[in-house]
Amino acid sequence: MTSNPAGNTTTTTQLPTPTHHFAMRFSSTPRGARLARRLCGERLDAWGIPYDSEVHDALTLIAAELCANAVRHGHVPGRDFHLRLTAHDRTVRIEVTDTRGERLPAEAPADPDGDHTDGRGLLLVAALADLWAWSPRADGPGKTTWA
């Protein structure tokens, strides 16, 4: 499926200047995804969301799943993925951008097959995030998935 779970017709309101911001490119490899997850956790702790708190664990897991999807489904040889974290008061936005525009995120299945060990990443994101969606990349080929 290639539908946008939040719908392509949703309007996005511009948030005020973030109180915290982190952005970095990572190699589109499993090692890059692991590093992105670890740096996300470190940044959240530095911003006052402590390690081992439920919020920290949920945000780190969301970032890990979005980064893993960028590596697994959005990988283009020689191209990196981009992670951006922004915090506004009590809201954290996690964005992961890859360069593969033809492979779009599918809605998470309501009841994934119990025999498979994959295919649950977006189901976890949907369960943990207040909202998630994707949009075409503004500055080139690819897409940005955010929660």
C-alpha positions in Angstrom: 0.0 0.0 0.0 1.2 3.5 -0.6 -1.5 5.5 1.2 -0.6 8.2 3.7 -2.2 7.3 7.1 -2.7 10.9 8.0 -4.0 11.7 4.6 -2.4 13.8 2.0 -5.0 16.5 2.5 -4.1 17.4 6.1 -2.8 20.9 6.7 0.3 21.4 8.8 0.4 24.3 11.2 3.8 26.0 11.6 5.1 25.5 15.1 7.1 28.2 16.9 10.8 28.1 16.9 11.9 24.9 18.5 13.4 25.0 22.0 15.8 22.2 20.9 17.0 21.0 17.5 19.2 18.2 16.3 19.9 17.1 12.7 22.5 14.8 11.2 23.1 12.6 8.1 23.9 8.9 8.6 25.1 6.2 6.3 22.2 4.2 5.0 23.4 1.0 6.7 22.4 -0.9 9.8 25.4 0.7 11.6 24.1 4.1 10.6 20.6 3.3 12.0 22.2 2.1 15.3 24.2 5.3 15.6 21.2 7.4 14.8 19.2 5.7 17.6 22.0 6.1 20.1 22.5 9.8 19.3 18.8 10.3 19.5 18.7 8.8 23.0 21.7 11.0 24.0 20.1 14.2 22.7 16.8 13.4 24.5 18.6 12.9 27.8 20.5 16.2 27.3 17.2 17.9 26.7 15.8 16.8 30.0 14.0 13.5 28.9 16.0 11.1 31.1 17.2 7.7 30.1 15.0 4.8 31.3 11.9 7.0 31.4 8.8 5.8 29.5 8.9 8.9 27.3 12.6 8.5 26.4 12.1 4.8 25.6 9.1 5.5 23.4 10.8 8.3 21.5 14.0 6.3 21.0 12.0 3.3 19.8 10.1 5.5 17.3 13.4 7.0 16.0 14.9 3.5 15.8 12.0 2.1 13.7 11.9 5.1 11.4 15.7 4.9 10.8 15.5 1.1 10.3 12.8 1.6 7.7 14.9 4.3 5.9 17.8 1.8 5.7 15.7 -1.2 4.8 13.1 0.3 2.4 14.6 3.7 1.5 18.2 2.7 0.8 19.7 4.0 -2.4 23.4 3.0 -2.9 25.7 5.9 -2.1 23.0 8.0 -0.5 22.5 8.8 3.2 19.4 9.2 5.3 18.8 12.3 7.5 17.5 12.4 11.1 16.0 15.5 12.5 14.7 16.0 16.1 12.9 19.1 17.2 11.4 19.8 20.6 8.7 22.4 21.3 7.7 22.6 25.0 6.2 19.1 25.6 6.2 17.9 22.0 9.0 16.1 20.2 9.0 15.6 16.4 11.1 12.9 14.8 11.7 13.1 11.1 13.7 10.7 8.9 14.3 11.5 5.3 15.6 9.0 2.7 16.1 9.4 -1.0 13.9 6.6 -2.4 10.6 8.1 -3.4 9.0 5.2 -5.1 8.9 3.0 -2.0 6.3 4.7 0.2 5.4 3.7 3.8 2.4 1.5 4.0 -0.2 1.6 6.8 0.7 -0.8 9.5 -1.5 -3.9 9.5 -4.0 -4.1 12.3 -3.2 -7.8 13.0 0.3 -8.7 11.7 1.0 -12.4 10.9 2.3 -14.0 14.1 4.8 -16.2 12.1 6.8 -13.3 10.7 9.4 -11.4 12.7 9.3 -8.3 10.6 6.6 -5.9 9.4 5.7 -4.4 12.9 7.8 -1.3 12.8 5.1 1.1 11.7 2.6 -0.7 14.0 4.9 0.2 16.9 5.3 3.8 15.7 1.5 4.1 15.3 1.0 2.8 18.8 3.6 5.0 20.5 3.2 8.3 18.6 0.3 10.7 18.8 0.5 11.0 15.0 2.7 9.9 12.1 2.7 10.4 8.4 5.0 10.9 5.4 5.4 13.5 2.8 7.5 13.8 -0.4 10.9 15.2 0.1 10.9 19.0 -0.6 14.5 19.3 -1.8 15.0 16.3 -4.0 13.9 12.7 -4.6 12.7 10.7 -1.6 10.3 11.1 1.3 10.2 12.2 4.9 8.5 10.1 7.5 7.7 11.8 10.8 6.1 11.1 14.1 
